[in-house]
Amino acid sequence: MKLYGYFRSSAAFRVRIALNLKGLDYEQAFIHLRKNDQRSGEYLSINPQGLVPALIDGGPVLTQSLSIIEYIDETRPKPPLLPADPVGRARVRSLAEAVACDIHPIDNLRVLQFLSRQFGHKEPDIETWFNHWIELGFEGIEKTLASDGKAGKFSHGDAPGLADICLVPQVFNARRYPSFDLRPYPTIMRIFDECMKLDAFQRAVPEKQPDAE
């Protein structure tokens, strides 16, 4: 397995967690997003979208973090990252997509760079933008986790899974600016703390990657 990623990429962070939870060995290839490595001809031949992560597992290139994680779960089913029942799987996917589809796409590096370069927004404006979308997303996630009776030690029951894999990198993002207050999200933070007790999550954190700066 070869994973193309960047230490600060939330999406690559998710895949690292999933691979670690499965106990899989993988090689890392580093695509420096701030140096525009993702737009190089060499990388575009691997992933025409010019995004990370990308995963090669002895065959075609796999892209998009949630698709990669579900592929890993289907091909290496133990331990499972999704519940066995359809309703449970739908709940976990919903929580994962609340991060991966609603918060992350409008808060990621290329969006923030566009706000700065194209529209001339300064750092205080970008901070307000960044925090606003996390706050909006976390409000709904917190209410779901705290009220529907499905969370245990983790987002769904007492084993880590896809929802946690997406939640943890987003908490790291929320800590980017000290102005963001995480106290209104006690359930999110309880689950985050539980996840961070596990080696699979600890080894995946950005500052422990070989390309960390």
Phi, psi and omega in degrees: 000138177230123182250122174267124183200188179218139190303326183268356180290122177297322182294318177292324176303315179303313183293322177301318178299313182300314179298320179292318178299328178278351181072032184263142173273142179207150174268144177251138171242135192255123180247108185280105186291329181283343176260007176066026176303331183293345180259004179290151179301324181296314181286324179296335175288339177272310179228099182301341176288341182066036181234159170245151007271168165224145182230132172247124181237059178072015182201221181298157176284132177255138181228170182069120192300318182293322177295319179298315182295319178292325174299313178302318182292325181285326183270339176228081193287353182243131348285150183290145177257354177230148179295163181283332186267147183301320180294318178297317179298319179296319179298313182296316177298322179298315178296318179296317182287334175300329174275304192287336182251333186256318182270304191298317185298332181261005178238007186277175190300316185292328176291314180297321177295322179294318177301322181284309187283318185278322186248357175072022179290138179270172187303318179299323177293318181293322177299317179297315178302307185303309183292325182301314185287328175292315179302314181298316180290317182294329178302313180290319180296316179302314181298319179297309183298324185277341193239342188269358173077008183262340179284144172237235172297328182241188186296330178221098180077206189249019175231143180290148181206199187302319181298319179292323179301325178275326185292316186299310177300329180289328174294319175303317178297319181299335180275002181300317180249126180300341181290343182280125184264116180270356183297330178289001185236063186295327180289316175304313184288328175297316179293319177303312181298324178294317178299319185286357171281345186266139180300325182300323178281319181300316183290342183269351188295151186305316186291348179262005180274148183300335181264009181298142180237000000 
